Amino acid sequence: MSGLLWQKAGVQTDARIMRFLAGDDVILDREFFLFDIQASRAHVEGLRNIGIVSADEAGALIQELEQLAEDFSAGRFVLDERYEDCHSAIEARLTERLGDAGRRVHTGRSRNDQILVATRLWLKARLEELAGRNLEVAGVCLARAREPSLPLPGYTHLQRAVVSSSAMWFAGFAESFIDNAMAARAAFALVDANPLGTAAGYGVNLPLDRDHGTAALGFARMQISPIYAQLSRGKFELCALDALAAAVLDLRRLAWDLSLFTTGEFGFVTLPTQFTTGSSIMPNKRNPDVVELMRASYAPIAAARCEIEQLLSLPSGYQRDLQLSKGSLVHGFRHGLDALALLPDLLRQMQWKPDAMRAAIEPAMYATDVAIEAALAGIPFRDAYRAAADASSEAGQGRTPEGSLAARVSPGAEGQLRLDVLEARLVQASQALAAFYSA
């Protein structure tokens, strides 16, 4: 490991202890490296504005930071075990190339506010991606809800309950993912605060140009209190994970439906072949492995949330425990976003099996219709309910799924899906998010 930023004369280091302290940091920091470079540029510009570095030094430092970003993106610079973390790698490179100018870069900042600002920038990018994924899923669901609707059994308690439809199924998930996009936006708004310049959590005796850093990095506001900057570490990550969890919880329920609907016992859905795999021993099998792993994708997010929450049993001020939050955050978002990225194509290509869906609709599933019709005729609903229950086996006489669905005229039900309202919400959400993220 190359020169440590905190190394002092006469202090010995133990390789085993250093490995324990570093952990996976240098690997995880590859996620944050470009954002750390971006923040370092804003910090250099701020130091120039208050006369800590000259205009020429700032120009050389910025040029070298840009070159480092290019080298990293092209694979010419590798962040590896030579460095303690991404922060030391950047400073080492600047010092190697520019001497004293590189050694001035850390003036007025700490690795604490460096990782805070890099994480914030990373989270903003991930949350913007999350919002886009949610909107794409919602759009696919709405498009499929507009297809000719097919009768589908509706279940409660996993028991056949009433007649539902393919359009209602898709519309339900469309509305949910529109809301998930707005949840991602709300999390983005909280995270969109600049901690750069709070140093180790107590400020510094320099008139740092924090307003410049806030504007240069595209933050909506400055996080003013240095103490709160440290208190918010973990808190903001949990908020972002909650927004991701909302979407992946819906994905889990959708995947559960498809897991059931593709079984021989249900037989309502055929999955595209690329979303299935074969058995290693049973030649007859095609397994819905992608759907099953989508269903499982909430687990890493819940684990990440739990781990970070447990780390936050801390007093105020920075504690090294917080280093472990990075791995949880990165792994949670990677699993969740990867799963959501596959969902639109799965939904576009899955095919309903109308004959099996219709065959699963049994006469008793019209009993609710019978009770409601009797109530419309003036019979008290509880009396109508009891009569329909007693005659449930005959409830389907002369009835069809299409007739039942057509009569379902409460807003949002098959007879009044209001897909145009959902479409307007989707357009409004898309426009609002585009304006929000470009502001």
C-alpha positions as CSV (number, residue, x, y, z in Angstrom):
1,M,0.0,0.0,0.0
2,S,1.5,3.4,-1.0
3,G,2.0,6.3,1.3
4,L,-0.8,6.7,3.7
5,L,-2.4,10.2,3.9
6,W,-2.3,10.1,7.7
7,Q,1.2,8.5,8.1
8,K,3.4,10.3,10.6
9,A,7.2,9.9,11.3
10,G,8.0,7.1,13.7
11,V,4.6,5.4,13.5
12,Q,4.8,1.8,12.5
13,T,2.1,0.0,10.6
14,D,1.1,-3.7,10.7
15,A,0.2,-5.3,7.4
16,R,-2.5,-7.4,9.0
17,I,-4.1,-4.4,10.7
18,M,-3.9,-2.4,7.5
19,R,-5.7,-5.2,5.6
20,F,-8.4,-5.2,8.2
21,L,-8.7,-1.4,8.1
22,A,-8.8,-1.2,4.3
23,G,-11.3,-4.1,3.9
24,D,-12.8,-4.0,0.5
25,D,-12.6,-0.2,0.3
26,V,-10.3,0.1,-2.6
27,I,-12.5,-2.2,-4.7
28,L,-15.7,-0.5,-3.6
29,D,-14.2,2.9,-4.2
30,R,-14.1,2.2,-8.0
31,E,-17.8,3.0,-7.8
32,F,-17.1,6.4,-6.4
33,F,-13.8,7.3,-8.0
34,L,-15.1,9.4,-10.9
35,F,-17.4,11.3,-8.5
36,D,-14.4,11.9,-6.1
37,I,-12.5,13.3,-9.0
38,Q,-15.5,15.6,-9.9
39,A,-15.7,16.8,-6.3
40,S,-11.9,17.3,-6.2
41,R,-12.1,19.6,-9.2
42,A,-14.8,21.7,-7.4
43,H,-12.6,21.8,-4.3
44,V,-9.6,23.0,-6.3
45,E,-11.7,25.7,-7.9
46,G,-12.8,26.8,-4.4
47,L,-9.2,26.9,-3.2
48,R,-8.3,29.0,-6.1
49,N,-11.2,31.4,-5.3
50,I,-9.8,32.0,-1.8
51,G,-6.1,32.2,-2.9
52,I,-4.8,28.8,-1.5
53,V,-3.7,27.7,-4.9
54,S,-2.8,30.0,-7.8
55,A,-4.8,30.2,-11.0
56,D,-1.9,28.4,-12.8
57,E,-1.8,25.7,-10.1
58,A,-5.6,25.3,-10.3
59,G,-5.4,24.9,-14.1
60,A,-2.8,22.3,-13.9
61,L,-4.6,20.4,-11.1
62,I,-7.9,20.4,-13.1
63,Q,-6.1,19.2,-16.2
64,E,-4.5,16.4,-14.3
65,L,-7.8,15.4,-12.7
66,E,-9.5,15.3,-16.1
67,Q,-6.6,13.1,-17.4
68,L,-6.9,10.8,-14.4
69,A,-10.7,10.4,-15.1
70,E,-9.9,9.5,-18.7
71,D,-7.2,7.1,-17.7
72,F,-9.5,5.4,-15.2
73,S,-12.4,5.1,-17.6
74,A,-10.0,3.7,-20.3
75,G,-8.4,1.2,-17.9
76,R,-5.0,2.8,-18.0
77,F,-5.2,3.7,-14.3
78,V,-6.4,0.9,-11.9
79,L,-7.5,1.6,-8.4
80,D,-6.0,-1.4,-6.6
81,E,-4.3,-2.5,-3.4
82,R,-1.5,0.0,-3.9
83,Y,-3.8,2.6,-2.4
84,E,-5.7,2.8,0.8
85,D,-8.8,4.2,-0.9
86,C,-9.8,6.4,-3.8
87,H,-8.9,9.6,-2.0
88,S,-5.3,8.6,-1.4
89,A,-5.0,7.5,-5.0
90,I,-6.1,10.9,-6.3
91,E,-3.8,12.8,-4.0
92,A,-0.9,10.5,-4.8
93,R,-1.4,11.0,-8.5
94,L,-1.6,14.8,-8.2
95,T,1.5,14.9,-6.0
96,E,3.5,12.6,-8.3
97,R,2.7,14.7,-11.4
98,L,2.5,18.2,-9.9
99,G,4.6,18.2,-6.7
100,D,3.6,21.0,-4.2
101,A,0.4,21.8,-6.1
102,G,-0.7,18.3,-5.5
103,R,0.2,18.5,-1.8
104,R,-2.0,21.6,-1.4
105,V,-5.2,19.8,-2.7
106,H,-6.2,18.4,0.7
107,T,-6.2,21.9,2.3
108,G,-9.5,22.4,4.1
109,R,-11.0,19.0,3.5
110,S,-11.1,15.6,5.1
111,R,-11.6,12.1,3.7
112,N,-14.9,12.4,5.7
113,D,-16.4,15.1,3.5
114,Q,-14.7,13.5,0.4
115,I,-16.6,10.2,0.8
116,L,-19.8,12.1,1.8
117,V,-19.8,14.2,-1.4
118,A,-18.8,11.3,-3.6
119,T,-21.5,9.1,-2.1
120,R,-24.1,11.8,-2.6
121,L,-23.2,12.3,-6.2
122,W,-23.2,8.5,-6.7
123,L,-26.6,8.2,-5.0
124,K,-28.1,11.0,-7.1
125,A,-27.0,9.1,-10.3
126,R,-28.5,5.8,-9.0
127,L,-31.8,7.4,-7.9
128,E,-32.2,9.1,-11.3
129,E,-31.6,5.7,-12.9
130,L,-34.2,4.2,-10.5
131,A,-36.8,6.7,-11.4
132,G,-36.2,6.0,-15.1
133,R,-36.5,2.3,-14.6
134,N,-39.8,2.8,-12.7
135,L,-41.2,4.9,-15.5
136,E,-40.2,2.4,-18.1
137,V,-41.9,-0.4,-16.3
138,A,-45.0,1.7,-15.8
139,G,-45.1,2.6,-19.5
140,V,-44.8,-1.1,-20.6
141,C,-47.6,-2.1,-18.1
142,L,-49.9,0.7,-19.5
143,A,-49.3,-0.3,-23.1
144,R,-50.2,-3.9,-22.3
145,A,-53.2,-2.9,-20.3
146,R,-54.5,-1.3,-23.5
147,E,-54.4,-4.6,-25.3
148,P,-57.7,-6.6,-25.7
149,S,-58.5,-7.5,-22.1
150,L,-58.6,-11.2,-21.2
151,P,-60.6,-12.7,-18.2
152,L,-58.3,-13.7,-15.4
153,P,-59.2,-15.2,-12.1
154,G,-58.8,-12.7,-9.2
155,Y,-57.4,-14.2,-6.0
156,T,-57.6,-13.4,-2.3
157,H,-55.8,-15.6,0.2
158,L,-54.6,-17.5,-2.9
159,Q,-58.2,-18.7,-3.3
160,R,-60.3,-18.0,-6.4
161,A,-62.4,-15.0,-5.5
162,V,-63.9,-12.9,-8.4
163,V,-63.4,-12.4,-12.1
164,S,-60.5,-10.1,-12.9
165,S,-58.6,-9.4,-16.1
166,S,-55.2,-9.0,-17.7
167,A,-55.9,-5.3,-18.2
168,M,-56.6,-4.8,-14.5
169,W,-53.4,-6.8,-13.6
170,F,-51.2,-4.6,-15.8
171,A,-52.9,-1.4,-14.7
172,G,-52.3,-2.2,-11.0
173,F,-48.6,-2.5,-11.5
174,A,-48.5,0.6,-13.8
175,E,-49.9,2.8,-11.2
176,S,-47.6,1.4,-8.5
177,F,-44.5,2.0,-10.6
178,I,-45.6,5.6,-11.3
179,D,-45.7,6.1,-7.5
180,N,-42.3,4.4,-7.2
181,A,-40.8,6.9,-9.6
182,M,-42.1,9.7,-7.4
183,A,-40.6,8.0,-4.4
184,A,-37.2,7.9,-6.1
185,R,-37.6,11.6,-6.8
186,A,-38.4,12.4,-3.1
187,A,-35.3,10.5,-2.0
188,F,-33.2,12.3,-4.6
189,A,-34.5,15.7,-3.2
190,L,-33.3,14.7,0.3
191,V,-29.9,13.4,-0.9
192,D,-29.3,16.5,-3.1
193,A,-27.4,18.4,-0.4
194,N,-23.7,19.4,-0.6
195,P,-21.5,18.3,2.3
196,L,-18.2,19.4,0.7
197,G,-16.4,21.8,2.9
198,T,-17.6,20.4,6.2
199,A,-14.3,18.6,6.6
200,A,-14.1,16.2,9.5
201,G,-17.5,17.5,10.9
202,Y,-16.5,20.7,12.6
203,G,-15.5,23.1,9.8
204,V,-12.1,24.7,9.3
205,N,-10.5,28.0,9.8
206,L,-10.7,29.0,6.2
207,P,-13.3,31.0,4.3
208,L,-14.1,28.0,2.0
209,D,-16.2,28.9,-1.1
210,R,-18.9,26.3,-0.3
211,D,-21.4,28.1,-2.5
212,H,-19.1,27.6,-5.5
213,G,-18.8,23.9,-4.7
214,T,-22.6,23.5,-4.3
215,A,-23.2,25.1,-7.7
216,A,-20.3,23.5,-9.5
217,L,-21.4,20.0,-8.4
218,G,-25.1,20.6,-9.3
219,F,-26.5,20.3,-5.7
220,A,-29.8,21.9,-5.0
221,R,-28.6,23.2,-1.6
222,M,-25.7,23.3,0.8
223,Q,-25.7,21.1,3.8
224,I,-24.8,23.8,6.3
225,S,-24.0,22.2,9.6
226,P,-20.8,20.2,9.6
227,I,-22.1,18.1,12.5
228,Y,-25.3,17.3,10.6
229,A,-23.2,16.3,7.5
230,Q,-21.8,13.5,9.6
231,L,-25.1,12.7,11.3
232,S,-26.7,12.3,7.8
233,R,-24.2,9.7,6.7
234,G,-26.2,6.5,6.7
235,K,-29.5,8.3,7.1
236,F,-29.5,9.5,3.5
237,E,-28.4,6.0,2.3
238,L,-31.3,4.5,4.1
239,C,-33.7,6.9,2.5
240,A,-32.3,6.0,-1.0
241,L,-32.5,2.3,-0.2
242,D,-36.2,2.7,0.9
243,A,-37.0,4.2,-2.5
244,L,-35.3,1.2,-4.2
245,A,-37.0,-1.2,-1.9
246,A,-40.5,0.2,-2.8
247,A,-39.9,-0.7,-6.4
248,V,-38.3,-4.1,-5.7
249,L,-41.1,-5.0,-3.3
250,D,-43.5,-4.5,-6.2
251,L,-41.2,-6.5,-8.4
252,R,-41.2,-9.3,-5.9
253,R,-45.0,-9.5,-5.9
254,L,-45.2,-9.3,-9.6
255,A,-42.6,-12.1,-9.8
256,W,-44.6,-14.1,-7.4
257,D,-47.6,-13.9,-9.6
258,L,-45.6,-15.0,-12.6
259,S,-44.1,-17.8,-10.6
260,L,-47.6,-19.1,-9.9
261,F,-49.0,-18.3,-13.3
262,T,-46.4,-20.3,-15.2
263,T,-46.9,-23.5,-13.2
264,G,-48.7,-26.4,-14.7
265,E,-51.4,-26.0,-12.0
266,F,-52.2,-22.5,-13.2
267,G,-50.9,-22.4,-16.8
268,F,-51.9,-18.7,-17.4
269,V,-48.6,-17.4,-18.7
270,T,-45.8,-18.4,-21.1
271,L,-42.4,-16.8,-20.5
272,P,-40.1,-15.9,-23.3
273,T,-37.5,-18.6,-23.6
274,Q,-34.5,-16.3,-22.9
275,F,-36.0,-15.7,-19.5
276,T,-35.9,-19.5,-18.6
277,T,-33.2,-22.1,-18.2
278,G,-33.0,-25.8,-18.5
279,S,-32.5,-28.5,-15.9
280,S,-29.1,-30.1,-15.6
281,I,-30.8,-33.6,-15.2
282,M,-34.4,-33.4,-16.3
283,P,-34.7,-32.9,-20.1
284,N,-38.3,-31.9,-19.9
285,K,-37.8,-28.8,-17.7
286,R,-37.8,-25.1,-18.5
287,N,-37.3,-23.3,-15.2
288,P,-38.3,-19.6,-14.5
289,D,-35.0,-18.8,-13.0
290,V,-35.0,-15.1,-13.9
291,V,-38.4,-14.6,-12.3
292,E,-37.3,-16.5,-9.2
293,L,-34.1,-14.3,-8.9
294,M,-36.2,-11.2,-9.4
295,R,-38.4,-12.4,-6.5
296,A,-35.2,-12.9,-4.5
297,S,-33.8,-9.4,-5.3
298,Y,-35.4,-7.7,-2.4
299,A,-33.2,-9.8,0.0
300,P,-29.9,-7.9,-0.7
301,I,-31.7,-4.6,-0.3
302,A,-33.3,-5.6,3.0
303,A,-29.9,-6.8,4.1
304,A,-28.2,-3.6,3.1
305,R,-30.8,-1.6,4.9
306,C,-30.4,-3.7,8.0
307,E,-26.6,-3.5,8.1
308,I,-26.5,0.3,7.7
309,E,-29.2,0.7,10.3
310,Q,-27.2,-1.4,12.7
311,L,-24.1,0.6,12.0
312,L,-25.9,3.8,13.0
313,S,-25.9,2.9,16.7
314,L,-23.3,5.6,17.2
315,P,-22.8,9.0,18.9
316,S,-22.5,12.1,16.8
317,G,-19.3,12.8,14.9
318,Y,-17.5,10.4,12.5
319,Q,-16.8,6.9,13.5
320,R,-14.9,4.4,11.4
321,D,-17.8,1.9,11.6
322,L,-19.4,3.9,8.8
323,Q,-16.9,2.6,6.3
324,L,-18.8,-0.7,6.2
325,S,-21.9,1.1,4.9
326,K,-20.4,1.5,1.4
327,G,-20.5,-2.2,0.6
328,S,-24.1,-2.6,1.7
329,L,-25.1,0.4,-0.4
330,V,-23.3,-0.6,-3.6
331,H,-24.5,-4.3,-3.5
332,G,-28.1,-3.4,-2.6
333,F,-28.4,-0.9,-5.5
334,R,-26.6,-3.2,-7.9
335,H,-29.0,-6.1,-7.3
336,G,-32.1,-4.0,-7.3
337,L,-31.3,-2.0,-10.5
338,D,-30.1,-5.0,-12.4
339,A,-33.4,-6.8,-11.6
340,L,-35.5,-3.8,-12.6
341,A,-33.6,-3.4,-15.8
342,L,-34.7,-6.8,-17.0
343,L,-38.4,-6.3,-16.1
344,P,-39.6,-4.3,-19.1
345,D,-38.6,-6.8,-21.7
346,L,-40.0,-9.6,-19.6
347,L,-43.4,-7.8,-19.4
348,R,-43.3,-7.0,-23.1
349,Q,-42.7,-10.6,-24.2
350,M,-44.7,-12.7,-21.7
351,Q,-47.8,-14.2,-23.3
352,W,-51.2,-14.9,-21.7
353,K,-52.9,-18.3,-22.2
354,P,-56.5,-17.3,-22.5
355,D,-58.0,-20.8,-22.6
356,A,-56.4,-21.8,-19.2
357,M,-57.4,-18.4,-17.7
358,R,-61.0,-18.8,-18.7
359,A,-61.2,-22.4,-17.6
360,A,-60.1,-21.4,-14.1
361,I,-63.1,-19.1,-13.7
362,E,-65.7,-21.1,-11.7
363,P,-69.4,-20.4,-11.1
364,A,-69.0,-19.4,-7.5
365,M,-66.8,-16.4,-8.6
366,Y,-69.9,-14.6,-9.8
367,A,-71.5,-14.6,-6.3
368,T,-70.3,-11.1,-5.5
369,D,-72.0,-9.9,-8.7
370,V,-75.2,-11.5,-7.7
371,A,-75.1,-9.9,-4.2
372,I,-74.4,-6.4,-5.7
373,E,-77.2,-6.7,-8.2
374,A,-79.6,-7.7,-5.5
375,A,-78.5,-4.7,-3.4
376,L,-79.2,-2.5,-6.5
377,A,-82.7,-3.9,-6.6
378,G,-83.2,-2.6,-3.0
379,I,-82.4,-5.7,-0.9
380,P,-80.1,-4.8,2.1
381,F,-76.6,-5.8,1.2
382,R,-76.1,-8.1,4.1
383,D,-79.3,-10.0,3.2
384,A,-78.2,-10.1,-0.4
385,Y,-74.8,-11.4,0.7
386,R,-76.3,-14.3,2.6
387,A,-78.6,-15.3,-0.2
388,A,-75.7,-15.2,-2.7
389,A,-73.6,-17.3,-0.4
390,D,-76.3,-19.9,-0.1
391,A,-76.7,-20.1,-3.8
392,S,-73.0,-19.6,-4.8
393,S,-72.8,-22.9,-6.8
394,E,-75.6,-21.6,-9.1
395,A,-74.3,-18.0,-9.2
396,G,-72.7,-18.5,-12.6
397,Q,-75.8,-19.7,-14.5
398,G,-76.1,-17.7,-17.7
399,R,-73.1,-15.5,-16.9
400,T,-69.9,-14.9,-18.7
401,P,-66.6,-13.4,-17.6
402,E,-67.0,-10.7,-20.1
403,G,-70.4,-9.7,-18.7
404,S,-69.1,-9.7,-15.2
405,L,-66.2,-7.5,-16.2
406,A,-68.3,-5.1,-18.2
407,A,-70.6,-4.5,-15.2
408,R,-67.6,-3.7,-13.0
409,V,-68.0,0.1,-13.4
410,S,-66.4,1.4,-10.2
411,P,-63.5,3.7,-11.1
412,G,-60.4,1.6,-11.7
413,A,-62.3,-1.6,-12.3
414,E,-62.6,-3.2,-15.8
415,G,-65.6,-1.2,-16.8
416,Q,-63.9,2.0,-16.1
417,L,-60.1,1.4,-16.1
418,R,-59.3,5.1,-16.5
419,L,-56.1,4.2,-18.3
420,D,-56.2,7.7,-19.8
421,V,-55.8,9.1,-16.3
422,L,-52.9,6.8,-15.5
423,E,-51.3,7.7,-18.9
424,A,-51.6,11.4,-18.0
425,R,-50.0,10.7,-14.6
426,L,-47.2,8.9,-16.3
427,V,-46.6,11.8,-18.7
428,Q,-46.8,14.3,-15.9
429,A,-44.3,12.3,-13.8
430,S,-42.0,11.9,-16.8
431,Q,-42.0,15.6,-17.5
432,A,-41.7,16.5,-13.8
433,L,-38.8,14.2,-13.3
434,A,-37.1,15.4,-16.5
435,A,-37.4,19.1,-15.3
436,F,-36.4,18.1,-11.8
437,Y,-33.2,16.3,-12.8
438,S,-32.2,18.9,-15.3
439,A,-32.7,21.9,-12.9
